[in-house]
Amino acid sequence: MARRIMAKFVPQAWINDYAVDVDDGAVEFDCTDQIVQMGKEAALQIRDDQYESDDLIPSEILDRHSGPFRVEVQAAIQAYFAEGESPL
């Protein structure tokens, strides 16, 4: 089985003008194909909770949440490329 890059979508809510993580609702999703297509150099520039990581979220996840959110993927990308690229 090929290694995969799993990102984590963390929904948040506005509380006193701060985006705060919601207790439930975090979802992991596979973004391997998107990351591999952009190439190693570009992929390793992606940081958590930035527009570039937000662009990885599948529309079906975004359709279920209308508030703020963050995405965690940086460590998964770094681990994937540290172990060497493998065919999907």
Backbone as a printed PyTorch tensor [residue, N CA C, xyz], in Angstrom:
tensor([[[  0.8470,  -1.1870,   0.0000],
         [  0.0000,   0.0000,   0.0000],
         [  0.8910,   1.2480,   0.0000]],

        [[  0.5840,   2.1800,  -0.8370],
         [  1.3690,   3.3990,  -0.9640],
         [  1.1390,   4.3170,   0.2400]],

        [[  2.1790,   5.0370,   0.5950],
         [  2.0550,   6.0140,   1.6820],
         [  1.1310,   7.1390,   1.2400]],

        [[  0.4430,   7.7380,   2.1770],
         [ -0.5000,   8.8170,   1.8870],
         [ -0.1690,  10.0250,   2.7560]],

        [[ -0.5640,  11.1920,   2.2840],
         [ -0.4210,  12.4220,   3.0540],
         [ -1.8030,  12.7850,   3.5730]],

        [[ -1.9630,  12.6900,   4.8880],
         [ -3.2460,  12.9730,   5.5130],
         [ -3.1850,  14.3350,   6.2000]],

        [[ -4.1200,  15.1970,   5.8430],
         [ -4.2350,  16.5130,   6.4640],
         [ -5.3840,  16.4760,   7.4650]],

        [[ -5.3970,  17.4250,   8.3620],
         [ -6.4540,  17.4890,   9.3720],
         [ -7.1660,  18.8380,   9.2860]],

        [[ -8.4720,  18.7960,   9.0810],
         [ -9.3360,  19.9730,   9.0770],
         [ -9.8700,  20.1420,  10.4890]],

        [[ -9.6060,  21.2930,  11.0900],
         [-10.0430,  21.5590,  12.4610],
         [-11.0250,  22.7280,  12.4390]],

        [[-12.3270,  22.4470,  12.6410],
         [-13.3090,  23.5340,  12.6480],
         [-13.1390,  24.4090,  13.8880]],

        [[-13.4860,  25.6600,  13.7190],
         [-13.3780,  26.6160,  14.8100],
         [-14.6580,  27.4390,  14.8870]],

        [[-14.7840,  28.1940,  15.9640],
         [-15.9040,  29.1140,  16.1540],
         [-15.3330,  30.4340,  16.6550]],

        [[-16.0380,  31.5250,  16.3390],
         [-15.6200,  32.8360,  16.8260],
         [-16.0840,  33.0060,  18.2720]],

        [[-15.1470,  33.2650,  19.1710],
         [-15.4640,  33.5480,  20.5760],
         [-14.6680,  34.7860,  20.9680]],

        [[-15.4000,  35.8700,  21.2860],
         [-14.7590,  37.1430,  21.6350],
         [-13.7410,  37.5700,  20.5780]],

        [[-14.1220,  37.4520,  19.3260],
         [-13.2880,  37.8450,  18.1880],
         [-12.0390,  36.9940,  17.9970]],

        [[-11.9940,  35.8100,  18.5800],
         [-10.8930,  34.8730,  18.3870],
         [-11.4410,  33.5720,  17.8090]],

        [[-10.7220,  32.9980,  16.8470],
         [-11.0880,  31.6960,  16.3020],
         [-10.5900,  30.6320,  17.2790]],

        [[-11.5320,  29.8590,  17.8160],
         [-11.2170,  28.8510,  18.8280],
         [-11.6360,  27.4800,  18.2930]],

        [[-10.7720,  26.4710,  18.4840],
         [-11.0930,  25.1210,  18.0270],
         [-12.3880,  24.6220,  18.6590]],

        [[-13.1920,  23.9350,  17.8680],
         [-14.4270,  23.3160,  18.3330],
         [-14.0740,  21.9230,  18.8510]],

        [[-14.7310,  21.5050,  19.9380],
         [-14.3960,  20.2280,  20.5710],
         [-14.5060,  19.0230,  19.6480]],

        [[-15.4840,  19.0050,  18.7850],
         [-15.6330,  17.8680,  17.8830],
         [-15.7050,  18.3640,  16.4510]],

        [[-15.6110,  17.4600,  15.5390],
         [-15.7500,  17.8360,  14.1480],
         [-14.4680,  17.8320,  13.3460]],

        [[-13.3130,  17.5720,  13.9740],
         [-12.0650,  17.4870,  13.2170],
         [-12.1520,  16.3020,  12.2560]],

        [[-11.6430,  16.5160,  11.0510],
         [-11.7200,  15.4970,  10.0060],
         [-10.3720,  15.3660,   9.3290]],

        [[ -9.9130,  14.1280,   9.1540],
         [ -8.7040,  13.8920,   8.3700],
         [ -9.1070,  13.6290,   6.9260]],

        [[ -8.2900,  14.1340,   6.0060],
         [ -8.5590,  13.8830,   4.5890],
         [ -7.2420,  13.6590,   3.8560]],

        [[ -7.3280,  12.8950,   2.7860],
         [ -6.1690,  12.5250,   1.9830],
         [ -5.9110,  13.6100,   0.9370]],

        [[ -4.7280,  14.1810,   0.9470],
         [ -4.3740,  15.2070,  -0.0420],
         [ -3.1140,  14.8180,  -0.8110]],

        [[ -2.7950,  13.5370,  -0.8160],
         [ -1.5780,  13.0530,  -1.4540],
         [ -1.4860,  13.4610,  -2.9150]],

        [[ -2.5410,  13.2230,  -3.6710],
         [ -2.4950,  13.5160,  -5.1030],
         [ -2.2130,  14.9920,  -5.3650]],

        [[ -2.8590,  15.8760,  -4.6280],
         [ -2.6480,  17.3140,  -4.8030],
         [ -1.2070,  17.6970,  -4.4770]],

        [[ -0.6890,  17.1520,  -3.4090],
         [  0.6670,  17.4880,  -2.9750],
         [  1.6970,  16.9760,  -3.9730]],

        [[  1.5620,  15.7410,  -4.3990],
         [  2.5130,  15.1580,  -5.3450],
         [  2.4960,  15.9240,  -6.6650]],

        [[  1.3180,  16.3400,  -7.1270],
         [  1.2130,  17.0910,  -8.3890],
         [  1.9370,  18.4270,  -8.3250]],

        [[  2.0030,  19.0520,  -7.1770],
         [  2.6560,  20.3660,  -7.0990],
         [  4.1730,  20.2470,  -7.0330]],

        [[  4.6790,  19.0600,  -6.7550],
         [  6.1220,  18.8540,  -6.6920],
         [  6.6820,  19.0720,  -5.2990]],

        [[  7.8070,  18.4540,  -5.0530],
         [  8.4200,  18.4620,  -3.7340],
         [  8.7510,  19.8660,  -3.2480]],

        [[  9.3960,  20.6680,  -4.0810],
         [  9.8200,  22.0120,  -3.6510],
         [  8.6280,  22.8560,  -3.2050]],

        [[  7.5810,  22.9010,  -4.0200],
         [  6.3940,  23.6960,  -3.6780],
         [  5.6700,  23.1130,  -2.4710]],

        [[  5.5800,  21.7910,  -2.4130],
         [  4.8740,  21.1380,  -1.3090],
         [  5.5350,  21.4350,   0.0340]],

        [[  6.8460,  21.4400,   0.0630],
         [  7.5580,  21.6790,   1.3180],
         [  7.4550,  23.1260,   1.7920]],

        [[  6.9260,  24.0060,   0.9630],
         [  6.7060,  25.3950,   1.3560],
         [  5.3600,  25.5990,   2.0520]],

        [[  4.4730,  24.6120,   1.9880],
         [  3.1440,  24.7210,   2.5940],
         [  3.2650,  24.7030,   4.1120]],

        [[  2.5650,  25.6170,   4.7440],
         [  2.5580,  25.7200,   6.1980],
         [  1.1370,  25.5270,   6.7220]],

        [[  1.0260,  25.0540,   7.9410],
         [ -0.2800,  24.8850,   8.5820],
         [ -0.9800,  26.2350,   8.7040]],

        [[ -2.3060,  26.1850,   8.6050],
         [ -3.1480,  27.3510,   8.8770],
         [ -2.8080,  28.5580,   7.9890]],

        [[ -2.5440,  28.2850,   6.7170],
         [ -2.2700,  29.3340,   5.7370],
         [ -3.1580,  29.0860,   4.5130]],

        [[ -3.2540,  30.0600,   3.6290],
         [ -4.1010,  29.9130,   2.4460],
         [ -3.7280,  28.6850,   1.6190]],

        [[ -2.4340,  28.3950,   1.5280],
         [ -1.9960,  27.2580,   0.7170],
         [ -2.5190,  25.9340,   1.2800]],

        [[ -2.5390,  25.8100,   2.5860],
         [ -3.0700,  24.5780,   3.1740],
         [ -4.5990,  24.5580,   3.1060]],

        [[ -5.2220,  25.7250,   3.1930],
         [ -6.6800,  25.8080,   3.0680],
         [ -7.1530,  25.3090,   1.7070]],

        [[ -6.3640,  25.5570,   0.6710],
         [ -6.7400,  25.1650,  -0.6870],
         [ -6.7950,  23.6560,  -0.8790]],

        [[ -6.2770,  22.8940,   0.0460],
         [ -6.2720,  21.4320,  -0.0610],
         [ -7.5980,  20.7970,   0.3650]],

        [[ -8.4370,  21.5340,   1.0710],
         [ -9.6550,  20.9730,   1.6640],
         [-10.6690,  20.6030,   0.5880]],

        [[-11.1840,  19.3830,   0.6220],
         [-12.2440,  18.9910,  -0.3200],
         [-13.5210,  19.7990,  -0.0560]],

        [[-14.2340,  20.0940,  -1.1110],
         [-15.4360,  20.9260,  -0.9920],
         [-16.4940,  20.3020,  -0.0800]],

        [[-16.5850,  18.9900,  -0.0320],
         [-17.6050,  18.3700,   0.8200],
         [-17.3450,  18.6360,   2.3060]],

        [[-16.1090,  18.8450,   2.6830],
         [-15.8090,  19.2070,   4.0720],
         [-16.1710,  20.6700,   4.3110]],

        [[-15.7900,  21.5370,   3.4040],
         [-16.0980,  22.9640,   3.5510],
         [-17.5960,  23.2320,   3.5490]],

        [[-18.3500,  22.4440,   2.7950],
         [-19.8010,  22.6310,   2.7160],
         [-20.4920,  22.4020,   4.0520]],

        [[-19.8560,  21.6550,   4.9600],
         [-20.4720,  21.3300,   6.2500],
         [-20.1200,  22.3080,   7.3590]],

        [[-19.2310,  23.2800,   7.0670],
         [-18.7870,  24.1970,   8.1230],
         [-18.7120,  25.6130,   7.5600]],

        [[-19.3920,  26.5410,   8.2100],
         [-19.4230,  27.9110,   7.6920],
         [-18.5500,  28.8800,   8.4850]],

        [[-17.9050,  28.4070,   9.5210],
         [-17.0950,  29.2970,  10.3510],
         [-15.6180,  29.2050,  10.0370]],

        [[-14.8070,  29.7500,  10.9150],
         [-13.3610,  29.6790,  10.7290],
         [-12.8710,  28.2380,  10.9000]],

        [[-11.6640,  27.9970,  10.4610],
         [-11.0690,  26.6690,  10.5550],
         [ -9.5650,  26.8080,  10.3790]],

        [[ -8.8810,  25.7030,  10.6280],
         [ -7.4560,  25.6370,  10.3170],
         [ -7.1500,  24.2550,   9.7580]],

        [[ -6.0310,  24.1550,   9.0600],
         [ -5.6140,  22.8890,   8.4660],
         [ -4.2050,  22.5720,   8.9450]],

        [[ -4.0060,  21.3340,   9.3710],
         [ -2.6900,  20.8450,   9.7780],
         [ -2.2140,  19.8340,   8.7380]],

        [[ -1.1070,  20.1250,   8.0690],
         [ -0.5990,  19.2150,   7.0450],
         [  0.9180,  19.2750,   6.9150]],

        [[  1.5210,  20.2950,   7.4320],
         [  2.9540,  20.5350,   7.2440],
         [  3.8010,  19.3310,   7.6510]],

        [[  3.5870,  18.7770,   8.8260],
         [  4.3840,  17.6410,   9.3090],
         [  4.1920,  16.4110,   8.4280]],

        [[  2.9800,  16.1920,   7.9440],
         [  2.7100,  15.0370,   7.0840],
         [  3.4470,  15.1570,   5.7510]],

        [[  3.5010,  16.3660,   5.2150],
         [  4.2260,  16.5910,   3.9570],
         [  5.7160,  16.3610,   4.1670]],

        [[  6.2470,  16.9230,   5.2330],
         [  7.6720,  16.7660,   5.5080],
         [  8.0330,  15.2940,   5.7170]],

        [[  7.2060,  14.5520,   6.4150],
         [  7.4640,  13.1240,   6.6520],
         [  7.4130,  12.3430,   5.3460]],

        [[  6.4660,  12.6720,   4.4990],
         [  6.3190,  11.9800,   3.2140],
         [  7.5900,  12.1230,   2.3800]],

        [[  8.0780,  13.3330,   2.2460],
         [  9.2580,  13.5620,   1.4170],
         [ 10.5510,  13.1520,   2.1140]],

        [[ 10.5770,  13.1290,   3.4270],
         [ 11.7570,  12.6750,   4.1590],
         [ 11.9830,  11.1840,   3.9560]],

        [[ 10.8760,  10.4510,   3.8070],
         [ 10.9670,   9.0000,   3.6050],
         [ 11.2380,   8.6490,   2.1510]],

        [[ 11.2570,   9.6410,   1.2830],
         [ 11.4780,   9.3990,  -0.1420],
         [ 10.1760,   9.2990,  -0.8790]],

        [[ 10.1780,   9.7830,  -2.0810],
         [  8.9660,   9.7470,  -2.8950],
         [  8.7080,   8.3110,  -3.3410]],

        [[  7.4390,   7.9680,  -3.3660],
         [  7.0720,   6.6320,  -3.8500],
         [  5.9070,   6.7840,  -4.8160]],

        [[  5.7860,   5.8660,  -5.7400],
         [  4.6570,   5.9600,  -6.6760],
         [  3.3420,   5.7580,  -5.9570]],

        [[  2.3150,   6.4540,  -6.4540],
         [  0.9890,   6.2900,  -5.8670],
         [  0.4590,   5.0050,  -6.3720]]])
